[in-house]
Amino acid sequence: MNNTILNCYVVDDSSIQRLAIVKMIENHPNLKLIGEFSNAIETKAAIKDQKVDLIFLDVEMPILTGFDLLDDITEKPGVIFVTGQTKYAFKAFDYAAIDYLQKPIKKDRFLYAVERALLAHKLRTEMIEDRGEFIFVKSNLKKRKVYLKELKYIQALGDYVKLITEDDSLVVLSTMKSFENELPSDEFLRIHKSYIVNLRKIEKFNSKAVELGSEVLPLSRNRKSELIDALSQF
């Protein structure tokens, strides 16, 4: 028996849809509703003060979309998108979505999505306990283990990303957003639209660039303060 309890938010501008999801959450032994919101702005304000494990998130909402909300959250919880549109499915998985439920939600699909969320939470917890020592990536049709302590930086290459390690480089069909969500945020930082860097590998930086040994990477002006804050934690 799984005794894990996931703290949940429901975010949807439709009160009818929120009520339907809330009822299913309240009837599930592994879920606890701690907040429901009609827009992303209220959610963004509330999530700063609460530990949220799982968000049932609508995409199309006034002012800020569900994707906009996730872009503004540093420590991202698990996400199950809930929407009446199928056209957002591919984009949803760029955000490492656990599942994508189409309205109206069927009970069996809801239960399946929750099972996936529980498994994802278990894996995430284990990764945090292990300090995220490695990740698996698919390159040249093979799964490759990449140790985070050896990963120097990640570079965007169109529809691909390039992982630069101390001894090798790998090209992977993926997105920067996906890696940004997967990597531990206290060890890796996106310093530019095309670069995510291992903070422990940085030797020098100024207002325009970051140096990792002989390699120099561009630093976006609006990321400098984040970089300073992140490095101050070491």
Secondary structure, DSSP 4 states (H G I P E B T S, - for coil): -----EEEEEE-S-HHHHHHHHHHHHT-TTEEEEEEESSHHHHHHHHTTS--SEEEE-S--SSS-HHHHHHT-SS--EEEEEES-STTHHHHHHTT-SEEEESSPPHHHHHHHHHHHHHHHHHHHHHHHTT--EEEEEETTEEEEEEGGGEEEEEEETTEEEEEESS-EEEES--HHHHHHHS-TTTEEEEETTEEEEGGG--EE-SSEEEETTEEEE--GGGHHHHHHHHTT-
